[in-house]
């Protein structure tokens, strides 16, 4: 029983350290810059789905 407890503690420490390392390596909170492009539009797509238009 003690072996299982030690294994769980070691596994928990490994998971925590891997999580901290991944968070630190992942851009440190920086987001990509916003691009100024035209807004997306649907152009000439219908406002009603094709299945409803058939009936």
MDTraj code that builds the backbone (N, CA, C; nanometers):
import mdtraj as md
import numpy as np

residues = "UNK UNK UNK UNK UNK UNK UNK UNK UNK UNK UNK UNK UNK UNK UNK UNK UNK UNK UNK UNK UNK UNK UNK UNK UNK UNK UNK UNK UNK UNK UNK UNK UNK UNK UNK UNK UNK UNK UNK UNK UNK UNK UNK UNK UNK UNK UNK UNK UNK UNK UNK UNK UNK UNK UNK".split()
xyz = np.array([
    [0.0820, -0.1194, 0.0000],
    [0.0000, 0.0000, 0.0000],
    [0.0866, 0.1260, 0.0000],
    [0.1955, 0.1199, 0.0746],
    [0.2854, 0.2352, 0.0778],
    [0.3496, 0.2578, -0.0589],
    [0.3723, 0.1512, -0.1316],
    [0.4331, 0.1626, -0.2642],
    [0.3404, 0.2381, -0.3589],
    [0.2127, 0.2102, -0.3497],
    [0.1161, 0.2800, -0.4347],
    [0.1115, 0.4283, -0.3985],
    [0.1151, 0.4601, -0.2700],
    [0.1128, 0.5994, -0.2265],
    [0.2367, 0.6734, -0.2751],
    [0.3533, 0.6104, -0.2666],
    [0.4771, 0.6731, -0.3139],
    [0.4711, 0.6928, -0.4647],
    [0.4204, 0.5943, -0.5375],
    [0.4089, 0.6053, -0.6829],
    [0.3134, 0.7188, -0.7206],
    [0.2022, 0.7337, -0.6491],
    [0.1078, 0.8414, -0.6777],
    [0.1684, 0.9784, -0.6483],
    [0.2449, 0.9892, -0.5417],
    [0.3098, 1.1166, -0.5084],
    [0.4126, 1.1529, -0.6144],
    [0.4912, 1.0560, -0.6576],
    [0.5911, 1.0814, -0.7623],
    [0.5214, 1.1208, -0.8915],
    [0.4146, 1.0525, -0.9260],
    [0.3400, 1.0855, -1.0469],
    [0.2802, 1.2255, -1.0380],
    [0.2285, 1.2609, -0.9226],
    [0.1729, 1.3943, -0.9027],
    [0.2797, 1.5018, -0.9167],
    [0.3972, 1.4779, -0.8626],
    [0.5073, 1.5743, -0.8755],
    [0.5515, 1.5884, -1.0207],
    [0.5547, 1.4777, -1.0941],
    [0.5915, 1.4839, -1.2359],
    [0.4885, 1.5617, -1.3169],
    [0.3627, 1.5377, -1.2887],
    [0.2571, 1.6088, -1.3612],
    [0.2617, 1.7578, -1.3303],
    [0.2793, 1.7943, -1.2059],
    [0.2866, 1.9356, -1.1690],
    [0.4064, 2.0054, -1.2321],
    [0.5213, 1.9390, -1.2306],
    [0.6395, 2.0019, -1.2900],
    [0.6257, 2.0134, -1.4419],
    [0.5655, 1.9149, -1.5057],
    [0.5442, 1.9234, -1.6506],
    [0.4451, 2.0339, -1.6841],
    [0.3442, 2.0526, -1.6007],
    [0.2461, 2.1592, -1.6234],
    [0.3115, 2.2963, -1.6100],
    [0.3907, 2.3150, -1.5077],
    [0.4590, 2.4434, -1.4880],
    [0.5556, 2.4694, -1.6028],
    [0.6290, 2.3682, -1.6457],
    [0.7235, 2.3858, -1.7560],
    [0.6499, 2.4211, -1.8853],
    [0.5366, 2.3577, -1.9111],
    [0.4601, 2.3875, -2.0321],
    [0.4033, 2.5283, -2.0282],
    [0.3573, 2.5709, -1.9122],
    [0.3028, 2.7064, -1.9007],
    [0.4101, 2.8122, -1.9197],
    [0.5282, 2.7890, -1.8674],
    [0.6370, 2.8855, -1.8814],
    [0.6894, 2.8911, -2.0242],
    [0.6882, 2.7776, -2.0927],
    [0.7429, 2.7714, -2.2274],
    [0.6436, 2.8205, -2.3323],
    [0.5171, 2.8323, -2.2975],
    [0.4124, 2.8611, -2.3947],
    [0.3897, 3.0103, -2.4129],
    [0.4884, 3.0850, -2.4513],
    [0.4727, 3.2246, -2.4876],
    [0.4586, 3.3198, -2.3716],
    [0.4561, 3.2702, -2.2508],
    [0.4474, 3.3534, -2.1310],
    [0.3337, 3.4551, -2.1376],
    [0.2205, 3.4139, -2.1955],
    [0.1021, 3.4979, -2.1975],
    [0.0924, 3.5942, -2.3134],
    [0.1858, 3.5936, -2.4051],
    [0.1798, 3.6845, -2.5193],
    [0.0771, 3.6340, -2.6198],
    [0.0003, 3.7254, -2.6743],
    [-0.0958, 3.6902, -2.7777],
    [-0.0491, 3.7485, -2.9101],
    [-0.0908, 3.6904, -3.0201],
    [-0.0480, 3.7448, -3.1493],
    [-0.1075, 3.8835, -3.1714],
    [-0.0395, 3.9685, -3.2469],
    [-0.0909, 4.1035, -3.2699],
    [-0.2196, 4.0995, -3.3526],
    [-0.3047, 4.1980, -3.3314],
    [-0.4285, 4.2054, -3.4073],
    [-0.3979, 4.2577, -3.5468],
    [-0.4580, 4.1936, -3.6451],
    [-0.4395, 4.2369, -3.7831],
    [-0.5579, 4.3232, -3.8245],
    [-0.5307, 4.4253, -3.8996],
    [-0.6393, 4.5115, -3.9466],
    [-0.6760, 4.4702, -4.0890],
    [-0.7741, 4.3833, -4.0997],
    [-0.8235, 4.3380, -4.2291],
    [-0.9723, 4.3682, -4.2360],
    [-1.0268, 4.3571, -4.3556],
    [-1.1699, 4.3775, -4.3689],
    [-1.2454, 4.2689, -4.2940],
    [-1.3593, 4.3061, -4.2374],
    [-1.4427, 4.2088, -4.1694],
    [-1.4929, 4.1045, -4.2679],
    [-1.5156, 3.9822, -4.2170],
    [-1.5649, 3.8747, -4.2998],
    [-1.7108, 3.9000, -4.3333],
    [-1.7489, 3.8716, -4.4564],
    [-1.8897, 3.8843, -4.4946],
    [-1.9309, 3.7617, -4.5740],
    [-2.0595, 3.7333, -4.5760],
    [-2.1109, 3.6154, -4.6440],
    [-2.1353, 3.6401, -4.7921],
    [-2.1157, 3.7615, -4.8381],
    [-2.1368, 3.8007, -4.9777],
    [-2.2782, 3.7662, -5.0214],
    [-2.2941, 3.6723, -5.1149],
    [-2.4279, 3.6454, -5.1674],
    [-2.4861, 3.5137, -5.1180],
    [-2.4458, 3.4678, -5.0021],
    [-2.5037, 3.3446, -4.9494],
    [-2.6471, 3.3695, -4.9041],
    [-2.7355, 3.2709, -4.9199],
    [-2.8748, 3.2914, -4.8802],
    [-2.8896, 3.2978, -4.7287],
    [-2.9918, 3.3664, -4.6837],
    [-3.0147, 3.3771, -4.5403],
    [-3.0951, 3.2598, -4.4865],
    [-3.1505, 3.1764, -4.5749],
    [-3.2276, 3.0580, -4.5354],
    [-3.1552, 2.9367, -4.5915],
    [-3.1506, 2.8280, -4.5137],
    [-3.0791, 2.7096, -4.5593],
    [-3.1478, 2.6474, -4.6814],
    [-3.0723, 2.5720, -4.7580],
    [-3.1246, 2.5130, -4.8805],
    [-3.2341, 2.4101, -4.8535],
    [-3.2248, 2.3393, -4.7420],
    [-3.3262, 2.2375, -4.7134],
    [-3.4624, 2.3018, -4.6859],
    [-3.4634, 2.4173, -4.6227],
    [-3.5899, 2.4855, -4.5961],
    [-3.6451, 2.5470, -4.7247],
    [-3.5594, 2.5931, -4.8129],
    [-3.6041, 2.6573, -4.9365],
    [-3.6710, 2.5588, -5.0310],
    [-3.6386, 2.4286, -5.0199],
    [-3.6964, 2.3304, -5.1102],
    [-3.8412, 2.2979, -5.0757],
    [-3.8847, 2.3280, -4.9547],
    [-4.0207, 2.2907, -4.9136],
    [-4.1128, 2.4070, -4.9121],
])
top = md.Topology()
chain = top.add_chain()
for i, resn in enumerate(residues, 1):
    res = top.add_residue(resn, chain, resSeq=i)
    for name in ("N", "CA", "C"):
        top.add_atom(name, md.element.get_by_symbol(name[0]), res)
traj = md.Trajectory(xyz[None], top)
